[in-house]
């Protein structure tokens, strides 16, 4: 059995997302060693050098370009696939990325033994499913970034609307990281006060504003892509949060995706995001937070849609 270096992280994909993730991990100081793998070795080496040139005044992390053999003793493998293009949905991207992700997974598993995968490749729910099935690693150790970014966007937008520190805003987005995502208003709160009650105290008509807030959250990624061509800082910061939960054995609760092998909200055998406890072993358990009837119905519809599309993509690639 190989001995894992608990502080070694592999980032597969040295594009803008992979590079931003590596940079953010350096600043977060969770890793002692980061290896960047890309079919374009020059790009990966350039990214590693660019980040490394700033280390004299920061944490002493080893960052370099490498090959898949570096996965042999790595604790965490982060996969970053092709970026979504302007006007392209995450689901449209699936057919392109699934073959790439399968190839990456096979190469990783030639050397790695029971790693934890953190998946950021889009469409992340489907890619998480593909990696888990292709690798044979337990579903609790294949973690899709899921709606952790959507949740962050929801909290950010609520914080701005209420002029409140975002750390005091508690709200989740569940389901697909995409069009069918479900904003959970039922348990949303600010500093422990139900959001509806806080809105009333603040003189805000939440019922009137909620539809636009939902639109703003759901289209946030597309808006950034239309403005600057890609999103990468938001996902990098939130991926680093998942990594920190693993590295620091935090038992943090984050809305991430994994193949549900046990029923959650009556849903099973598909990747959707629900709140999960995460520590050094990966996902400890999935949680069911209170949902309004219409939210539960929407979540199950999201799962049904993803299950159907995942089956279609897997059949096409067989």
C-alpha positions as CSV (number, residue, x, y, z in Angstrom):
1,X,0.0,0.0,0.0
2,X,1.3,3.4,-1.0
3,X,1.9,6.0,1.7
4,X,0.1,9.3,0.9
5,X,1.6,12.7,1.5
6,X,-1.4,14.4,3.2
7,X,-0.1,17.8,2.1
8,X,0.4,17.0,-1.6
9,X,-2.3,18.1,-4.1
10,X,-2.4,17.5,-7.8
11,X,-4.2,20.0,-10.0
12,X,-5.1,18.4,-13.4
13,X,-5.6,21.2,-15.9
14,X,-3.5,24.3,-16.0
15,X,-6.0,26.6,-17.7
16,X,-7.4,29.6,-16.0
17,X,-9.5,27.6,-13.5
18,X,-6.6,25.3,-12.6
19,X,-4.1,28.1,-12.3
20,X,-6.5,30.1,-10.1
21,X,-7.1,27.1,-7.9
22,X,-3.3,26.5,-7.5
23,X,-2.7,30.1,-6.7
24,X,-5.5,30.2,-4.1
25,X,-4.2,27.0,-2.5
26,X,-0.8,28.6,-2.1
27,X,-2.3,31.6,-0.3
28,X,-4.4,29.3,1.9
29,X,-1.4,27.4,3.1
30,X,-3.1,24.0,3.3
31,X,-0.7,22.3,0.9
32,X,3.1,21.8,1.2
33,X,3.3,20.5,-2.4
34,X,1.3,21.3,-5.5
35,X,1.8,19.6,-8.8
36,X,0.2,20.9,-12.0
37,X,-0.5,18.4,-14.8
38,X,-1.6,19.4,-18.3
39,X,-1.3,18.0,-21.8
40,X,0.4,21.4,-22.5
41,X,3.4,20.8,-20.3
42,X,4.8,24.3,-21.1
43,X,1.6,25.9,-19.9
44,X,1.7,23.9,-16.6
45,X,5.3,24.7,-16.1
46,X,4.8,28.4,-16.8
47,X,1.9,28.5,-14.4
48,X,4.0,26.8,-11.7
49,X,6.9,29.2,-12.2
50,X,4.6,32.3,-12.3
51,X,3.1,31.3,-8.9
52,X,6.4,30.2,-7.5
53,X,8.1,33.5,-8.2
54,X,5.9,35.1,-5.5
55,X,6.7,32.6,-2.8
56,X,9.7,34.5,-1.3
57,X,7.2,36.5,0.7
58,X,4.6,33.9,1.4
59,X,4.3,30.3,2.6
60,X,7.0,27.9,1.4
61,X,5.0,25.7,-0.9
62,X,6.7,23.6,-3.6
63,X,4.8,24.1,-6.8
64,X,5.9,22.5,-10.1
65,X,4.8,20.8,-13.4
66,X,4.6,17.1,-13.4
67,X,3.1,13.9,-14.9
68,X,0.5,11.5,-13.7
69,X,3.1,9.4,-11.8
70,X,3.0,12.3,-9.2
71,X,-0.5,11.0,-8.2
72,X,1.0,7.9,-6.6
73,X,1.4,9.6,-3.1
74,X,-1.0,12.5,-3.5
75,X,-3.9,13.0,-1.0
76,X,-6.2,15.1,-3.2
77,X,-6.6,15.2,-7.0
78,X,-8.4,18.3,-8.4
79,X,-9.7,18.1,-11.9
80,X,-10.4,21.1,-14.0
81,X,-11.7,20.5,-17.5
82,X,-12.5,22.7,-20.5
83,X,-14.0,26.0,-19.8
84,X,-17.6,26.9,-20.7
85,X,-17.8,29.2,-23.7
86,X,-20.1,32.2,-24.0
87,X,-23.6,31.1,-24.7
88,X,-22.8,27.4,-24.0
89,X,-24.7,25.6,-21.2
90,X,-23.0,23.3,-18.8
91,X,-25.0,20.4,-20.2
92,X,-23.9,21.2,-23.7
93,X,-20.4,21.0,-22.5
94,X,-20.8,17.4,-21.2
95,X,-20.3,15.6,-24.4
96,X,-16.9,17.4,-24.9
97,X,-15.7,17.0,-21.4
98,X,-16.7,13.4,-20.6
99,X,-14.1,11.8,-22.8
100,X,-11.4,14.0,-21.4
101,X,-12.4,13.3,-17.9
102,X,-12.5,9.5,-18.4
103,X,-8.9,9.7,-19.9
104,X,-7.7,11.8,-16.9
105,X,-9.3,9.4,-14.4
106,X,-7.7,6.4,-16.0
107,X,-4.3,8.1,-16.0
108,X,-4.7,9.1,-12.3
109,X,-5.7,5.6,-11.2
110,X,-2.7,4.0,-12.9
111,X,-0.7,5.5,-10.0
112,X,-3.1,6.7,-7.2
113,X,-4.5,4.5,-4.5
114,X,-7.8,5.6,-2.9
115,X,-7.3,9.4,-3.5
116,X,-9.9,12.0,-2.8
117,X,-11.0,13.7,-6.0
118,X,-12.3,17.2,-5.9
119,X,-14.1,17.8,-9.2
120,X,-14.5,21.3,-10.8
121,X,-14.9,20.2,-14.4
122,X,-18.2,21.3,-15.9
123,X,-20.9,20.1,-16.0
124,X,-19.6,19.2,-12.6
125,X,-22.5,17.0,-11.5
126,X,-22.1,14.7,-14.5
127,X,-18.3,14.8,-14.4
128,X,-18.4,13.8,-10.7
129,X,-20.5,10.8,-11.7
130,X,-18.2,9.8,-14.5
131,X,-15.1,10.0,-12.3
132,X,-16.6,8.0,-9.5
133,X,-17.7,5.2,-11.9
134,X,-14.5,5.2,-13.9
135,X,-12.2,5.3,-10.8
136,X,-14.1,2.8,-8.6
137,X,-13.3,5.1,-5.6
138,X,-16.0,5.3,-2.9
139,X,-18.6,8.0,-3.7
140,X,-17.7,9.7,-0.4
141,X,-14.2,10.4,-1.9
142,X,-15.3,11.9,-5.2
143,X,-16.5,15.4,-4.3
144,X,-18.0,17.7,-6.9
145,X,-17.8,21.4,-6.2
146,X,-21.5,21.4,-7.0
147,X,-23.5,24.3,-5.7
148,X,-20.9,25.6,-3.3
149,X,-20.3,28.5,-5.7
150,X,-24.0,29.0,-6.3
151,X,-24.5,29.1,-2.5
152,X,-21.7,31.7,-2.2
153,X,-23.3,33.8,-4.9
154,X,-26.7,33.6,-3.1
155,X,-25.2,34.7,0.2
156,X,-23.2,37.4,-1.6
157,X,-26.3,38.9,-3.3
158,X,-28.4,38.7,-0.1
159,X,-25.6,40.3,1.9
160,X,-25.5,43.2,-0.6
161,X,-29.2,43.6,-0.7
162,X,-29.5,43.7,3.1
163,X,-26.2,45.6,3.6
164,X,-25.0,42.8,6.0
165,X,-21.6,41.1,6.4
166,X,-21.8,38.0,4.1
167,X,-20.5,35.8,7.0
168,X,-23.8,36.5,8.9
169,X,-25.9,35.3,5.9
170,X,-26.9,31.6,5.9
171,X,-28.7,30.3,2.9
172,X,-28.2,27.3,0.5
173,X,-28.6,26.5,-3.2
174,X,-29.1,22.8,-3.7
175,X,-29.5,20.4,-6.7
176,X,-27.8,21.0,-10.0
177,X,-24.9,23.4,-10.5
178,X,-26.9,24.8,-13.4
179,X,-30.3,25.9,-14.6
180,X,-32.4,23.6,-12.4
181,X,-30.7,24.6,-9.1
182,X,-32.9,25.3,-6.1
183,X,-32.5,28.3,-3.9
184,X,-33.7,27.4,-0.4
185,X,-35.6,30.2,1.1
186,X,-37.2,28.1,3.8
187,X,-34.3,28.0,6.2
188,X,-32.4,31.1,5.1
189,X,-31.4,33.4,7.9
190,X,-29.3,36.4,8.9
191,X,-27.5,36.1,12.3
192,X,-30.0,33.4,13.3
193,X,-33.1,35.4,12.4
194,X,-35.3,33.9,9.7
195,X,-34.7,35.8,6.5
196,X,-38.4,36.7,6.2
197,X,-38.5,38.1,9.7
198,X,-35.2,40.1,9.1
199,X,-36.6,41.5,5.8
200,X,-39.7,42.7,7.6
201,X,-37.6,44.4,10.3
202,X,-35.5,46.0,7.5
203,X,-38.5,47.2,5.6
204,X,-37.8,45.0,2.6
205,X,-40.6,43.2,0.7
206,X,-38.8,39.9,0.3
207,X,-41.7,38.3,-1.6
208,X,-41.6,41.0,-4.2
209,X,-37.8,40.9,-4.6
210,X,-37.2,37.1,-4.4
211,X,-37.9,36.4,-8.1
212,X,-35.2,38.9,-9.2
213,X,-32.7,37.6,-6.6
214,X,-33.3,34.1,-8.0
215,X,-32.6,35.3,-11.6
216,X,-29.5,37.1,-10.4
217,X,-28.1,34.0,-8.7
218,X,-28.9,31.7,-11.5
219,X,-27.4,33.9,-14.2
220,X,-24.4,35.2,-12.2
221,X,-22.0,32.8,-13.9
222,X,-23.3,33.5,-17.4
223,X,-23.1,37.3,-16.7
224,X,-19.4,37.0,-15.7
225,X,-18.7,34.9,-18.8
226,X,-20.3,37.5,-21.1
227,X,-18.3,40.3,-19.5
228,X,-14.8,38.7,-19.2
229,X,-15.0,35.4,-21.1
230,X,-14.7,33.0,-18.2
231,X,-15.2,32.5,-14.4
232,X,-12.3,31.3,-12.3
233,X,-11.7,33.3,-9.1
234,X,-15.0,32.3,-7.5
235,X,-14.6,28.6,-8.2
236,X,-11.0,28.8,-7.0
237,X,-11.9,30.3,-3.7
238,X,-14.7,27.8,-3.1
239,X,-12.6,24.8,-4.2
240,X,-10.0,26.0,-1.7
241,X,-12.7,25.9,1.0
242,X,-13.5,22.2,0.2
243,X,-9.7,21.4,0.2
244,X,-9.4,23.1,3.6
245,X,-12.2,21.1,5.0
246,X,-10.3,17.9,4.0
247,X,-6.8,19.0,4.9
248,X,-7.8,20.5,8.3
249,X,-10.2,17.7,9.1
250,X,-12.8,20.4,9.8
251,X,-16.1,18.5,9.6
252,X,-17.3,21.5,7.7
253,X,-20.8,21.6,6.2
254,X,-20.7,22.5,2.5
255,X,-23.3,22.0,-0.4
256,X,-21.3,19.7,-2.6
257,X,-22.2,16.9,-5.0
258,X,-21.4,13.1,-4.9
259,X,-23.1,10.0,-6.1
260,X,-25.9,9.4,-3.6
261,X,-25.7,5.8,-2.6
262,X,-28.3,6.3,0.1
263,X,-31.5,8.2,-0.3
264,X,-31.5,11.8,0.5
265,X,-34.8,13.7,0.1
266,X,-36.0,10.5,-1.6
267,X,-33.2,10.8,-4.2
268,X,-30.6,8.2,-5.0
269,X,-28.0,7.1,-7.7
270,X,-27.4,10.6,-9.1
271,X,-25.1,13.4,-8.3
272,X,-26.8,16.5,-6.9
273,X,-25.6,18.9,-4.2
274,X,-26.9,18.7,-0.7
275,X,-25.3,19.9,2.5
276,X,-22.5,17.4,3.4
277,X,-20.2,17.0,6.4
278,X,-16.6,16.9,5.0
279,X,-13.4,16.0,6.8
280,X,-10.1,14.2,6.0
281,X,-12.0,11.1,4.9
282,X,-14.1,13.0,2.4
283,X,-17.8,13.2,2.8
284,X,-18.9,11.8,6.2
285,X,-22.7,12.2,5.7
286,X,-25.3,14.0,3.6
287,X,-27.8,16.2,5.5
288,X,-31.4,17.0,4.9
289,X,-32.2,20.6,5.8
290,X,-35.9,21.7,6.0
291,X,-37.4,22.5,2.6
292,X,-40.7,24.0,1.6
293,X,-42.9,21.6,-0.4
294,X,-42.2,23.5,-3.6
295,X,-38.5,23.4,-2.9
296,X,-38.5,19.7,-2.4
297,X,-40.5,19.2,-5.5
298,X,-38.0,21.3,-7.5
299,X,-35.0,19.5,-6.0
300,X,-36.5,16.1,-7.1
301,X,-37.2,17.5,-10.6
302,X,-33.6,18.7,-10.7
303,X,-32.4,15.2,-9.8
304,X,-34.6,13.5,-12.4
305,X,-33.3,15.8,-15.1
306,X,-29.7,15.2,-14.1
307,X,-30.2,11.4,-13.9
308,X,-31.8,11.3,-17.4
309,X,-29.1,13.5,-18.9
310,X,-26.3,11.6,-17.2
311,X,-27.7,8.3,-18.5
312,X,-27.9,9.8,-22.0
313,X,-24.3,11.1,-21.9
314,X,-22.9,7.8,-20.5
315,X,-24.8,5.8,-23.2
316,X,-23.4,8.0,-26.0
317,X,-19.9,7.6,-24.7
318,X,-20.1,3.8,-24.2
